[in-house]
Structure formats: C-alpha cells, structure tokens
Amino acid sequence: MTKKSKSLKDILTLNIVIAIILPVLIMGLIMLFKLSDIRSHELATDNPSIIKAHTCKAVYEIKKVFIMSMLCSTTFAFLITIILLNKIISPFINLIKDSQRVVNGESDSIQPYKNSYIELNILASTINSMIWAIKGNEELASKSENRYRTIFEDTNQGIFQTSPYGYYINANKAAAKMLDYNSPEELIRSINDIGKQVYVNQEDRKKFLEIIKKNGFVENFEFQFYTKYNKKKWGSMNVVSIKDLSGNIIHFNGMINDITYLKETEEELRQSEMRYRKMAEENAYLLEQARKDAEIKKLLMQEINHRVKNNLSAIIGIFYAEENYATNESLHIYRNILKHMANRIKGMMVVHNMLSDSEWAPVPLKTLANKIIHGALQMLPTNKEAIVNIEGSSVIKLSPKLSCNIAIVIHELITNTIKYAFQEREQAVINVSFDLAEENRVLFQFKDNGPGYPVDVLTLKKHNVGFYLIKNLVQIDMEGHLTLQNKNGAIVLIKFNTM
C-alpha cells in the first residue's frame, strides 16, 4: 500500500508540543525532587533555623533549576524550530527549482512528491495547472499573432502606425509600396515629418489633426500625398488615436487605400461632362437653328405640295373638259386616252398626298395599295362589284420614289382588271399579297379571277400602254423582276428591293 502523505499541520503541531511540554515536564520533576528533599530535612530535625536555612537553599536551587530549565527549553525550542524549518522549507525549495525548470522548458510538469506534505503536492498540482494554462494561452496568442501578422503583411491595404509628432512607428509592405518605398523599414527610416514629406497640401494635414483630436478618429479622409519619387497620388484614410490613461495621444493606428485611379476617373468624367455640356449647348443652338430651318422647309414643302396638287387638279380638270367637249364619234379613242390620263394622275395625287402627310418619309406598302386600289375602283360602273383582299406585313415601307412607281403599277393592274375581268360578269375578285422574300427584297403578287392574259402578253412580246409602263417601271426604275401567269385568272408577280 502507498504510504499516506503527512500533513504539514500535523508535523507542526507535534513539534510545538515537544518543544513546549518536554522542558516543562523536566522542570516539574526537578521541582518535585527538591520539595521532597526539603520535606525529609524537616522530618529529620526540629531546629527552626536549620529548617529555614535548608528551605532557603532549596528555594535557591529551585530558582536556579527553573532558570536553567527555561534556558534549556528555549535552546531546545530553537533547535527544534531550526530542524522544523529546514524540514519544511527544503521541499518548498525543491518545488521552486522544479517550477523554474518547467518555466525554462527543461521539464513538462512538476512530478508529485512521494512521502511529502499533502499541501506541497496540492501546491505542485496548482502550479502545474497554472503552467499548462499559461502555455495554452501563449500558444493561442502565438497563433493569433501569426494570423494577424499574415494579414498585416499580405493585405493590399496599407496599414500603419504613426506618432503624434509626425513619423512612422510601424507600417506594412502595402503602405511602403503605396509610397514607392522598397520596404517598411526604408519608409520608417526615411520619413521624419509626415506633414512636410508626405502631404501635398499642408492644410489637409492640419485638418486631419483637428478632426482626430476632436473626435478621436477620422473616416474616409481623402488627401493628396507625395511618393518617394515626388509623384503625386490620392489616398483615403481611416485612422483612430490611441491614448494613455491620462488621455494623452500615444500614437495613431490607421489604414490607407490608393484612390488615385478613382480620382483620375472622376476628373476625366468631370472633363467629359464639361465637354458634353459644351457640346449640348452648341447642339442646342444647332437644334434651334435646325428647327427654324425645318419650319421654313415645312412651309416651303406645304407651298410646293399645295401648288403640285393644284396643278394636278388643274390638269385633271383640263382632261375632263377636253373629254366633255370632244363630242365627235371619231374622237372616242381620244376621250378614253384623256380619261385614262386623268385616272393615272389621280393615282399620283393619292401618293403625293400620302407623302405630304408623312413629310416625305417612307410609306407603308399596305396602306398605299389599299388607297390606290379603292381609288381606281371608283371608275367601275354602278352595276359592277369588286371584292378586294389585301394581305401583307405592315412593317414593309417604301421610299418616296418606290412609292410613286408601285402606285402607277398597281393603278395600271386595276385598270386592266376593270377593262377585262368584268366583260362577262358583274362581280370580280382581286387578291393582293406581299411579303419579304429575303432581306430587303419584296415579293408582290396581284391576282384577279378574270379570263387571264393572252399568250403574247404573257411573254411580254405584245402589250398596251399600261403594260408598257408596268414593264419599264419594274425592270428599269425599280430594278425588279416581272412575271405574268394564268391560273384561275391573271397573276402578276413582282420582285423588287426596298433599298
């Protein structure tokens, strides 16, 4: 079995008892011996003087013994104390030495002391716990320091520490690089007055110090600074002041970002804005001038359109007047010519009106075809009826020149249908369709349910004035392709470019 450790309290109590009680017992025995001696002399003689003398001598002896006993007791207690202290202190000295070895890294922990005091082992265990806690905290502190040191060194953001007197205490690589220094050490060594060596504008430095002394920090403080080679850059700082217990500033901790590119971009945008504002002012003048020119042009176009319409109306009126006064039967052909000419000019008037209304902008083909066809059908006798179907994309628009050409073509096709499709019927069907066959190319189809075209007309070898106009307009002016077919009536296919 393991021997039970002795308690320091028990040892102290035992030694104190020995040091005090043992001398008292010895002194008591001596006193009893002297008292018994005095009693024996009293019994041996009746002479009072002898008894008195013997008693005095005995008392003297007792006092002497008492003094000697006290001296012996004190000496014995002193020796016991020295022995006791040596026995108590020696293990604690060993504990101190073992603790020092652990602190120096020579040992991992204090080993338990065998056959020693309980208090000593408790103290050793407590010291072990404290040492392990300190080592654990040191390890955590070391890891934390390494982690923040890595962040401090590797971040792209400049981190620095400066004194209130204007010199660098510490800085990371990013801060040194931002000022074109090769290392933080070179930066710290080279700058001894930040206000004069770093700040371009001394007022910025004064403003910075005023703000941080008042608030204890500055945020997003923008300023222009010099680099090692006197190159000017822009920076944005966030700085906080560190104070002692008395409220005096010890140093400044801060971070800085290089915003030179942002400032240059802002300046470029400002210059660009000024240029565009100037251009806008110039354009406003040009726009106003263009508006005035457009108004003048509009008035001129209105006057021209008005005169063209009046002239066309006058020409039509002349044709009708000539037709009315041509009463001779031999002039029947002449009257038909005048009538057809008047109708053609009416078709041209329709296009002219549409272009005038749109201010000579491109005209939708579907709207144009609808107006030309229904305008030409007004020549039908009242006992005749035409059913018209028009299908096509409304996005197809034609230029003024193409609009005039296709209007004449459609008018001649309607005139031909009126002349031949109604010979043996009271009702005829007209189908018009168009679509984009390919990019910028229109496929236009005109079909009626009449008797169709003669063979020599299909081959375009023989034609009247109307088909002569159609052929020349399509193939020459419109640079298109013309095809005639007979299939349950007459079919005309026209391909042409919209551009």
C-alpha positions as CSV (number, residue, x, y, z in Angstrom):
1,M,0.0,0.0,0.0
2,T,1.1,3.5,-0.7
3,K,2.2,5.4,2.5
4,K,-0.2,8.1,3.3
5,S,1.3,11.6,2.9
6,K,1.9,13.5,6.2
7,S,0.0,16.8,6.8
8,L,2.2,19.8,7.4
9,K,-0.3,20.9,10.1
10,D,0.2,17.6,12.0
11,I,4.0,17.9,11.9
12,L,3.9,21.5,13.1
13,T,1.6,20.6,16.0
14,L,3.8,17.6,17.1
15,N,7.0,19.7,17.1
16,I,5.4,22.5,19.0
17,V,4.1,20.1,21.7
18,I,7.5,18.5,22.0
19,A,9.3,21.9,22.2
20,I,7.0,23.2,25.0
21,I,5.8,20.3,27.1
22,L,9.1,18.4,27.4
23,P,11.0,21.2,29.2
24,V,8.0,21.8,31.4
25,L,8.0,18.1,32.4
26,I,11.7,18.1,33.2
27,M,11.4,21.3,35.3
28,G,8.4,19.8,37.1
29,L,10.3,16.6,38.0
30,I,13.3,18.6,39.4
31,M,11.0,20.8,41.5
32,L,9.2,17.7,42.9
33,F,12.6,16.3,43.8
34,K,13.7,19.4,45.6
35,L,10.4,19.7,47.5
36,S,10.7,16.1,48.7
37,D,14.3,16.9,49.9
38,I,13.1,19.8,51.9
39,R,10.4,17.6,53.5
40,S,12.9,15.0,54.5
41,H,15.1,17.6,56.3
42,E,12.0,18.9,58.2
43,L,11.3,15.5,59.5
44,A,14.9,14.9,60.5
45,T,15.4,18.0,62.8
46,D,13.3,20.2,64.9
47,N,15.6,23.2,64.8
48,P,13.8,26.0,63.0
49,S,16.9,27.8,61.9
50,I,18.3,24.8,60.3
51,I,15.0,24.1,58.6
52,K,14.8,27.8,57.4
53,A,18.4,27.7,56.1
54,H,17.7,24.4,54.3
55,T,14.5,25.8,52.9
56,C,16.2,28.9,51.5
57,K,18.8,26.8,50.0
58,A,16.2,24.6,48.4
59,V,14.3,27.7,47.0
60,Y,17.5,29.0,45.6
61,E,18.2,25.7,44.0
62,I,14.6,25.6,42.6
63,K,15.1,29.1,41.1
64,K,18.4,28.0,39.6
65,V,16.9,24.9,38.2
66,F,13.9,26.9,36.8
67,I,16.3,29.4,35.1
68,M,18.4,26.5,33.7
69,S,15.2,24.7,32.6
70,M,14.0,27.8,30.8
71,L,17.3,28.2,29.1
72,C,17.3,24.6,28.1
73,S,13.7,24.8,27.0
74,T,14.5,27.9,24.9
75,T,17.5,26.3,23.4
76,F,15.7,23.1,22.7
77,A,12.8,25.0,21.1
78,F,15.2,27.0,18.9
79,L,16.9,23.8,17.8
80,I,13.5,22.2,17.1
81,T,12.5,25.3,15.2
82,I,15.6,25.2,13.0
83,I,15.2,21.5,12.3
84,L,11.5,22.0,11.7
85,L,12.1,24.9,9.3
86,N,14.7,23.0,7.4
87,K,12.4,20.1,7.1
88,I,9.5,22.3,5.9
89,I,11.5,24.7,3.7
90,S,13.6,22.1,1.9
91,P,10.6,20.6,0.0
92,F,9.4,24.1,-1.0
93,I,12.9,25.0,-2.3
94,N,12.7,21.8,-4.4
95,L,9.3,22.9,-5.6
96,I,10.7,26.3,-6.6
97,K,13.5,24.7,-8.5
98,D,11.2,22.2,-10.3
99,S,8.9,25.2,-11.2
100,Q,11.9,27.0,-12.7
101,R,12.8,24.0,-14.8
102,V,9.3,23.8,-16.2
103,V,9.3,27.5,-17.0
104,N,12.7,27.2,-18.7
105,G,11.3,24.3,-20.8
106,E,13.6,21.7,-19.2
107,S,10.6,19.8,-18.0
108,D,7.0,19.4,-18.9
109,S,5.5,19.5,-15.4
110,I,6.2,19.1,-11.7
111,Q,6.1,15.5,-10.6
112,P,4.2,14.5,-7.4
113,Y,6.4,14.3,-4.3
114,K,6.3,11.0,-2.6
115,N,6.2,10.8,1.3
116,S,5.9,14.6,1.4
117,Y,3.3,17.0,2.7
118,I,-0.2,17.0,1.3
119,E,-0.1,20.8,0.9
120,L,3.1,20.6,-1.1
121,N,1.5,18.2,-3.7
122,I,-1.6,20.4,-3.8
123,L,0.6,23.4,-4.5
124,A,2.6,21.5,-7.1
125,S,-0.7,20.4,-8.8
126,T,-1.9,24.0,-8.8
127,I,1.3,25.3,-10.2
128,N,1.1,22.6,-13.0
129,S,-2.4,23.8,-13.9
130,M,-1.3,27.4,-14.0
131,I,1.7,26.5,-16.2
132,W,-0.5,24.5,-18.6
133,A,-3.0,27.4,-18.8
134,I,-0.2,29.9,-19.4
135,K,1.3,27.6,-22.1
136,G,-2.1,27.2,-23.7
137,N,-2.7,31.0,-23.7
138,E,0.8,31.5,-25.1
139,E,0.1,29.1,-27.9
140,L,-3.2,30.8,-28.7
141,A,-1.5,34.2,-28.5
142,S,1.2,33.0,-30.8
143,K,-1.3,31.6,-33.4
144,S,-3.3,34.8,-33.2
145,E,-0.2,36.9,-33.6
146,N,0.9,34.8,-36.6
147,R,-2.6,35.1,-38.2
148,Y,-2.8,38.8,-37.7
149,R,0.8,39.2,-38.8
150,T,0.0,37.4,-42.0
151,I,-3.0,39.7,-42.6
152,F,-0.9,42.7,-41.7
153,E,1.9,41.7,-44.2
154,D,-0.1,40.3,-47.0
155,T,-3.1,42.6,-47.3
156,N,-3.3,45.0,-50.2
157,Q,-4.5,47.7,-47.9
158,G,-1.9,50.0,-46.4
159,I,-1.7,49.7,-42.6
160,F,0.5,52.0,-40.5
161,Q,1.2,53.4,-37.0
162,T,2.4,56.9,-36.6
163,S,3.4,59.2,-33.7
164,P,1.6,62.5,-33.0
165,Y,5.0,64.1,-33.8
166,G,4.8,63.1,-37.5
167,Y,7.0,60.0,-38.0
168,Y,6.2,56.3,-38.8
169,I,6.4,53.8,-36.0
170,N,5.3,50.8,-38.0
171,A,3.9,50.0,-41.4
172,N,3.2,47.0,-43.7
173,K,4.5,46.3,-47.1
174,A,1.4,47.6,-48.9
175,A,1.8,51.0,-47.2
176,A,5.5,51.1,-48.1
177,K,4.7,50.1,-51.7
178,M,2.0,52.7,-52.0
179,L,4.6,55.4,-51.3
180,D,7.1,53.7,-53.6
181,Y,9.5,52.5,-50.9
182,N,11.1,49.1,-51.1
183,S,10.3,48.1,-47.6
184,P,8.6,49.2,-44.4
185,E,12.0,49.7,-42.8
186,E,13.0,52.2,-45.6
187,L,9.8,54.1,-45.2
188,I,10.2,54.4,-41.4
189,R,13.8,55.4,-41.8
190,S,13.2,58.0,-44.5
191,I,10.1,59.8,-43.2
192,N,10.6,62.0,-40.1
193,D,8.0,64.7,-40.8
194,I,4.8,63.3,-42.4
195,G,3.2,66.8,-42.8
196,K,6.0,68.1,-44.9
197,Q,7.3,64.9,-46.6
198,V,4.0,63.1,-47.4
199,Y,1.2,65.7,-47.6
200,V,1.0,67.7,-50.8
201,N,-1.4,70.2,-49.2
202,Q,-0.4,71.3,-45.6
203,E,-3.9,72.3,-44.9
204,D,-5.0,68.7,-45.3
205,R,-2.6,67.7,-42.5
206,K,-3.9,70.5,-40.2
207,K,-7.5,69.5,-41.0
208,F,-6.7,65.8,-40.2
209,L,-5.1,66.7,-36.8
210,E,-8.0,68.9,-35.9
211,I,-10.6,66.2,-36.6
212,I,-8.8,63.4,-34.9
213,K,-8.0,65.5,-31.8
214,K,-11.7,66.4,-31.6
215,N,-13.3,63.1,-32.4
216,G,-10.6,60.5,-31.7
217,F,-10.9,59.2,-35.2
218,V,-11.2,60.1,-38.9
219,E,-13.1,58.2,-41.6
220,N,-12.6,58.3,-45.4
221,F,-10.2,61.2,-45.2
222,E,-9.1,62.0,-48.7
223,F,-5.9,63.8,-49.4
224,Q,-3.1,64.0,-51.9
225,F,0.4,62.7,-51.0
226,Y,3.9,62.5,-52.3
227,T,5.7,59.2,-53.0
228,K,9.4,58.6,-52.7
229,Y,10.0,60.0,-56.2
230,N,7.7,63.1,-55.6
231,K,5.0,61.5,-57.7
232,K,1.5,62.7,-56.6
233,K,-1.1,60.2,-55.6
234,W,-4.5,60.2,-53.9
235,G,-5.3,58.3,-50.7
236,S,-8.3,57.7,-48.4
237,M,-7.5,57.1,-44.7
238,N,-9.4,55.6,-41.7
239,V,-7.4,56.5,-38.5
240,V,-8.0,56.1,-34.8
241,S,-6.0,57.7,-32.0
242,I,-4.6,55.5,-29.1
243,K,-4.4,57.3,-25.7
244,D,-2.9,56.6,-22.3
245,L,-4.8,56.6,-19.0
246,S,-4.3,60.4,-18.8
247,G,-6.0,61.0,-22.2
248,N,-2.7,61.8,-24.0
249,I,-2.4,60.6,-27.6
250,I,0.3,57.9,-27.8
251,H,0.1,57.1,-31.5
252,F,-2.3,56.8,-34.4
253,N,-3.4,53.5,-36.0
254,G,-4.7,53.7,-39.5
255,M,-5.4,52.2,-42.9
256,I,-5.0,53.8,-46.3
257,N,-6.3,53.0,-49.8
258,D,-4.9,54.2,-53.0
259,I,-7.7,56.0,-54.8
260,T,-5.6,57.7,-57.5
261,Y,-7.3,55.8,-60.3
262,L,-10.7,56.7,-58.9
263,K,-9.8,60.4,-58.7
264,E,-8.3,60.4,-62.2
265,T,-11.5,58.7,-63.4
266,E,-13.6,61.3,-61.6
267,E,-11.5,64.1,-63.2
268,E,-11.9,62.5,-66.6
269,L,-15.7,62.3,-66.1
270,R,-15.8,65.9,-65.0
271,Q,-13.8,67.0,-68.1
272,S,-16.0,64.8,-70.2
273,E,-19.1,66.3,-68.6
274,M,-17.8,69.7,-69.4
275,R,-17.1,68.8,-73.0
276,Y,-20.6,67.2,-73.4
277,R,-22.2,70.2,-71.7
278,K,-20.5,72.5,-74.1
279,M,-21.5,70.2,-77.0
280,A,-25.0,70.1,-75.7
281,E,-25.1,73.9,-75.6
282,E,-23.7,74.0,-79.1
283,N,-26.1,71.3,-80.2
284,A,-29.0,73.2,-78.6
285,Y,-28.1,76.2,-80.8
286,L,-27.8,73.9,-83.8
287,L,-31.0,72.2,-82.9
288,E,-32.8,75.5,-82.6
289,Q,-31.3,76.5,-86.0
290,A,-32.4,73.1,-87.5
291,R,-35.9,73.6,-86.0
292,K,-36.1,77.0,-87.6
293,D,-34.8,75.6,-90.9
294,A,-37.3,72.7,-90.6
295,E,-40.1,75.2,-90.1
296,I,-39.0,77.1,-93.2
297,K,-38.7,73.8,-95.1
298,K,-42.1,72.7,-93.9
299,L,-43.6,76.0,-95.1
300,L,-41.9,75.6,-98.5
301,M,-43.0,72.0,-98.8
302,Q,-46.5,72.9,-97.9
303,E,-46.4,75.6,-100.6
304,I,-44.9,73.2,-103.1
305,N,-47.3,70.4,-102.2
306,H,-50.2,72.8,-102.5
307,R,-49.1,74.1,-105.9
308,V,-48.4,70.5,-107.1
309,K,-51.9,69.4,-106.0
310,N,-53.5,72.5,-107.6
311,N,-51.5,71.8,-110.8
312,L,-52.5,68.1,-110.9
313,S,-56.1,69.1,-110.2
314,A,-56.0,71.7,-113.0
315,I,-54.5,69.0,-115.4
316,I,-57.3,66.6,-114.5
317,G,-59.9,69.4,-114.9
318,I,-58.5,70.1,-118.4
319,F,-58.6,66.4,-119.3
320,Y,-62.3,66.2,-118.2
321,A,-63.1,69.4,-120.1
322,E,-61.5,68.1,-123.2
323,E,-63.4,64.9,-122.8
324,N,-66.7,66.7,-122.4
325,Y,-66.2,68.9,-125.5
326,A,-65.0,66.0,-127.7
327,T,-68.4,65.0,-129.0
328,N,-67.4,63.7,-132.3
329,E,-67.6,59.9,-132.5
330,S,-64.2,59.8,-134.2
331,L,-62.8,61.2,-131.0
332,H,-63.9,58.2,-128.8
333,I,-60.3,57.0,-128.6
334,Y,-59.2,60.4,-127.7
335,R,-61.7,60.6,-124.9
336,N,-60.5,57.2,-123.5
337,I,-57.0,58.4,-123.6
338,L,-57.9,61.6,-121.7
339,K,-59.9,59.5,-119.2
340,H,-57.0,57.1,-118.5
341,M,-54.6,60.0,-118.2
342,A,-56.9,61.7,-115.6
343,N,-57.1,58.4,-113.6
344,R,-53.3,58.0,-113.7
345,I,-52.9,61.5,-112.4
346,K,-55.4,60.8,-109.6
347,G,-53.3,57.8,-108.6
348,M,-50.3,60.0,-108.5
349,M,-52.2,62.5,-106.4
350,V,-53.0,59.8,-103.8
351,V,-49.3,59.0,-103.5
352,H,-48.4,62.7,-103.3
353,N,-50.9,63.3,-100.5
354,M,-49.6,60.4,-98.5
355,L,-46.0,61.5,-98.9
356,S,-47.0,65.1,-98.0
357,D,-48.8,63.9,-94.8
358,S,-45.8,61.8,-93.8
359,E,-43.4,64.7,-94.7
360,W,-41.9,62.5,-97.4
361,A,-41.0,59.7,-95.0
362,P,-41.2,56.0,-96.1
363,V,-44.8,54.9,-96.8
364,P,-46.4,51.6,-95.6
365,L,-47.0,49.4,-98.7
366,K,-50.2,48.0,-97.3
367,T,-51.8,51.5,-96.9
368,L,-50.6,52.6,-100.3
369,A,-52.0,49.6,-102.1
370,N,-55.4,49.9,-100.3
371,K,-55.8,53.6,-101.2
372,I,-54.7,53.1,-104.9
373,I,-56.9,50.1,-105.5
374,H,-60.1,51.6,-103.9
375,G,-59.4,54.9,-105.6
376,A,-59.1,53.3,-109.0
377,L,-62.2,51.1,-108.5
378,Q,-64.3,54.3,-108.4
379,M,-64.2,54.0,-112.3
380,L,-66.4,50.9,-112.1
381,P,-70.0,51.2,-113.3
382,T,-72.6,51.1,-110.6
383,N,-73.8,47.7,-111.7
384,K,-70.4,46.1,-111.2
385,E,-68.8,45.0,-107.9
386,A,-65.2,44.2,-106.9
387,I,-64.2,42.1,-103.9
388,V,-60.7,43.1,-102.7
389,N,-58.4,41.1,-100.4
390,I,-55.1,42.7,-99.3
391,E,-52.6,40.7,-97.2
392,G,-49.2,41.7,-96.2
393,S,-46.8,42.9,-93.5
394,S,-47.5,46.4,-92.3
395,V,-43.7,46.8,-91.5
396,I,-42.8,47.0,-95.2
397,K,-42.3,50.6,-96.1
398,L,-41.2,52.2,-99.4
399,S,-39.2,55.3,-100.2
400,P,-41.0,58.2,-102.0
401,K,-39.6,57.1,-105.3
402,L,-40.6,53.4,-104.9
403,S,-44.0,54.6,-103.6
404,C,-44.7,56.5,-106.8
405,N,-43.5,53.7,-109.1
406,I,-45.5,50.9,-107.3
407,A,-48.6,53.2,-107.2
408,I,-48.5,53.5,-111.0
409,V,-48.0,49.8,-111.4
410,I,-51.0,48.9,-109.1
411,H,-53.2,51.5,-110.8
412,E,-52.4,50.0,-114.3
413,L,-53.1,46.5,-113.0
414,I,-56.5,47.6,-111.5
415,T,-57.3,49.4,-114.8
416,N,-56.6,46.2,-116.7
417,T,-58.8,44.2,-114.4
418,I,-61.7,46.6,-114.8
419,K,-61.3,46.5,-118.5
420,Y,-61.2,42.7,-119.0
421,A,-62.3,40.9,-115.8
422,F,-65.8,42.4,-115.9
423,Q,-66.6,41.8,-119.5
424,E,-68.7,38.7,-118.8
425,R,-69.5,39.1,-115.1
426,E,-71.0,41.5,-112.7
427,Q,-68.5,40.7,-109.9
428,A,-64.8,40.1,-109.8
429,V,-62.3,39.1,-107.0
430,I,-59.0,40.9,-106.6
431,N,-56.3,39.4,-104.3
432,V,-53.2,41.3,-103.4
433,S,-50.4,39.9,-101.2
434,F,-46.8,40.8,-100.5
435,D,-44.1,39.8,-98.1
436,L,-40.3,39.9,-97.6
437,A,-38.9,37.0,-99.7
438,E,-35.4,37.7,-98.3
439,E,-33.6,40.6,-96.7
440,N,-34.7,43.9,-98.2
441,R,-36.5,42.1,-101.1
442,V,-40.3,42.2,-101.5
443,L,-42.4,39.6,-103.4
444,F,-45.6,41.4,-104.6
445,Q,-48.5,39.4,-106.1
446,F,-51.6,40.7,-107.9
447,K,-54.3,38.3,-108.9
448,D,-57.9,38.5,-110.3
449,N,-60.4,35.9,-111.4
450,G,-60.8,37.2,-114.9
451,P,-60.1,35.4,-118.2
452,G,-56.3,35.8,-117.9
453,Y,-53.7,37.2,-120.2
454,P,-53.3,36.3,-123.9
455,V,-50.2,34.2,-124.8
456,D,-48.4,37.1,-126.5
457,V,-49.0,39.3,-123.4
458,L,-47.7,36.5,-121.1
459,T,-44.4,36.5,-122.9
460,L,-44.4,40.4,-122.8
461,K,-43.9,40.4,-126.6
462,K,-47.1,42.3,-127.0
463,H,-48.6,44.9,-124.6
464,N,-50.6,48.1,-124.5
465,V,-49.6,51.4,-122.9
466,G,-50.4,50.1,-119.4
467,F,-48.2,47.1,-119.5
468,Y,-45.5,49.1,-121.3
469,L,-45.5,51.4,-118.2
470,I,-45.5,48.4,-115.8
471,K,-42.6,46.7,-117.6
472,N,-40.4,49.8,-117.7
473,L,-41.1,50.8,-114.1
474,V,-40.5,47.3,-112.7
475,Q,-37.4,46.3,-114.7
476,I,-35.7,49.7,-115.2
477,D,-36.8,52.1,-112.4
478,M,-37.4,49.6,-109.6
479,E,-34.6,47.2,-110.9
480,G,-37.0,44.3,-110.2
481,H,-38.3,41.2,-111.9
482,L,-41.7,40.9,-113.6
483,T,-43.6,37.6,-114.2
484,L,-47.1,37.1,-115.7
485,Q,-49.1,33.8,-115.2
486,N,-52.6,32.4,-115.9
487,K,-54.0,30.3,-113.1
488,N,-57.8,30.6,-112.5
489,G,-57.3,34.2,-113.6
490,A,-54.5,36.6,-114.3
491,I,-51.5,36.6,-111.9
492,V,-48.7,39.2,-111.8
493,L,-45.5,38.5,-109.7
494,I,-43.1,41.3,-109.0
495,K,-39.8,41.1,-107.0
496,F,-38.0,44.3,-106.1
497,N,-35.6,45.7,-103.5
498,T,-36.9,48.1,-100.8
499,M,-33.5,49.8,-100.6
